[in-house]
Amino acid sequence: MGKCIICGASVDGRICSSHEEDVVFEFRGNDPQQLVRNRFYTGVVDGYADFGVFIDLSSNVTGLLHRSELDKRLESLDWEPGDTVFVQVKNVRDNGDVDLAWSIRQSEREFRGALLQEGTTELERDDDDGDDDDGGSGVTHKPTPDEPGQGGDDGSADDSSTDDGGDDAGGDAADETDATGADAGSDDGSSDDDGIEAVREREQATPDGEIERVGIGTLSDRVGDEVRIEGEVVGARQTGGPTVFELRDETGVVDCAAFVQAGVRAYPEIEVGDVVRLDGEVEVRRNEIQVETEALATLEGNEAEAVRRRLADAVTDEARPDDLVTLGEHDAVDAVADDLLDAAETVRRAVIESRPVVVRHSATADGYVAGAAVERAVLPLIREEHAKSDAEYHYFTRRPLDEPVYDMDAATKDATRMLQDRDRHDEKLPLVLLLGTGSTRESRDGLDLLGVYGAERVVVDAATADEEVAEGVATLVNPGLAGADAADLTTGALASVLAATVNDDVVDDLAHLPAVSYWEGTPATYTDLADDAGRDAERVAELREAVALEAYYQSYQDKRELITDILFGAEGGDLAGHIAGQFREKLETELDTAEANIEEREVDGLAFATLDADAFSHRFDFPSTTLLADELQRRSDRDATVVYGTDELYVRADGDVDVRSAAGDAAMSVPDAGVTAVGVRQGRIEYLAGRRDAVTDAVVDAVAGQLQ
């Protein structure tokens, strides 16, 4: 029995249950299950991921502080690998993963006490049997005695949480580093300086031993072997321990850890883009192939040229698809076959060259289908290319767009993130693939912003496109610009063909997607495909409605796993049916209210419906104004519908309407209203709120003139 260090109550240990959260613990255990839920612990920042921060609680135990647990944006944190932080253990999962929470107290003096936890035993610091080699910190990462730079000799770190998949401080730090920077040398009594000097001597020497050069793609069969790799450095990140170089050759990509001292940059002369020769031992770290670097040198002259030639030849051979993989027959798709092949090659090349692929699509059912199709095709290619199990989260991002255009707001967000990734993580600039957006002149400013930095852009859109956009992007896929009639083609159907061409192994997975992207008038070629794939008309409708509902909620999130379950889940699953039921209930309720408050108009013999969305719809609940306008027009026999709000309106019509022209006519009629067409694809016109009624009347007249 002992006494609580705060209240003096008799306890088993050193703290009573009522004061447990008033104390911070220094953990010196080697098993996540030894941690106590809701306790606060001292930790060391290991590295960042898109979804949070990895924190080392001890040399063998790492936890994840998810971004949802932070009191600020992840990008706002000024933590660096090796920094000491204070976190709370929220949960320890059966597989050993540790979920952490943010501690508002970020210094030891803000707690009422501090204790050590040796395994499951609580100790006061005076009770400790001696100082640890790390100078008192429970987080120690040491190399093996004979090789500074090789991981712990017992491999126990393999049981810790999954690493960050390529951010500035990967999970390798949990195996390799002394986060405090103390006693990082060998255990034979030599000093840190001796170890650093030995590494420096290795850095200066060009590897020339009799080691077999092998392809990265064969490393899984060579665990434990000394190998030589020649290739291009496509990434370099400094963790709290080793420097991790991402090396690519003609057969794949692998992480190579080089250790000097905790947090010290190894081989500082090596940069992203260099062609190098690396000697090292193939190991498995956290179930992933990794090479422990023993020697690394830059290649020059003919040697470098030979490597670059091998890489270029491999990329060319692998990137260009043999042929367009069509899903059904459609003349509009055939009209852009060459453009689709170019776009597919660009996507495949980005994966091979370890460039992230960023997909931007509209937050609609059609947009989500298009994005999910490309995602389904690209992720397996990333898994094949990269040894890390979570590379698919690092090299592929899908970001839906609320707005109908790729404007400066969206482009600024993308530019900011890609520049941060470039500067913080030595990451290559991404390929930005825009699906169902970015094709009109309203997106030029945003596209040009990316172009200033040299980010490659590809646009795929089955609807309206402007010729001048083609001048600012690598490829613009648009049947209308190719002279084809694409009135019955959706971007989801077009993007599904692109996806099948990028990766023909997933053709069967994609067969039903074109049909899902249509609200009405689905071509028979696509309904037949869906039916052959086991999705009849009722099931296709459920999938479309489920995606449409989920597209509305958290529209800026990709919802990768949820969308995957809806579109590609087991045929017998009830997820899509469950969500589709909510879709229909909410939509029918809204339509009943809207229909009761529509203002019917007749203009030049044409039937119009106008609806004040501010007054007669739930503006902040499903359905969106755009979907409401679609359904009102789709279910009526009117010539056109105009749904207007405070400072914007949406036009829907059975015939062709030039929204820009209508906005121009309205601007002439109401010159002081600031009328402009901002979303040609969505029939959206903006204006000043004070002139709403006048603009609505002017737009109705302009549309009527076009429909005559």
Secondary structure, 3 states (H helix, E strand, C coil): CEECCCCCCEECCCCCHHHHHHEEEEECCCCHHHCCCCCEEEEEEEEEECCEEEEEEECCEEEEEEHHHCCCCHHHCCCCCCCEEEEEEEEECCCCCEEEEECCCCCHHHCCEEEEEECCEEECHHHCCCCCCCCCCCCCCCCECCECCCCCCCCHHHHCCCCCCCCCCCCCHHHHCCCCCCCCCCCCCCCHHHHHHHHHHHHHCCCCCCCCECCHHHHHHCCCCEEEEEEEEEEEEECCCCEEEEEEECCEEEEEEECCCCCCCCCCCCCCCCEEEEEEEEEEECCEEEEEEEEEEECCHHHHHHHHHHHHHHHHHHHCCCCCCCCCCCHHHHHCHHHHHHHHHHHHHHHHCCCCEEEEEECCHHHHHHHHHHHHHHHHHHHHHECCCCHHHHHEEEEEECCCCCCHHHHHHHHHHHHHHHHHHCCCCCEEEEECCCCCHHHHHHHHHHHHCCCEEEEECCCCCCHHHHCCCCEEECCCCCCCCCCCCCHHHHHHHHHHHHCHHHHHHHCCHHHHCCCCCCCHHHHHHHHHCCCCHHHHHHHHHHHHHHHHCCCCCCCHHHHHHHHHCCCCCCHHHHHHHHHHHHHHHHHHHHHHCCEEEEECCEEEEEEEHHHHCCCCCCCCHHHHHHHHHHCCCCCEEEEECCCEEEEEECCCCCHHHHHHHHHHHCCCCCCEEEECCCCEEECCHHHHHHHHHHHHHHHHHHHC
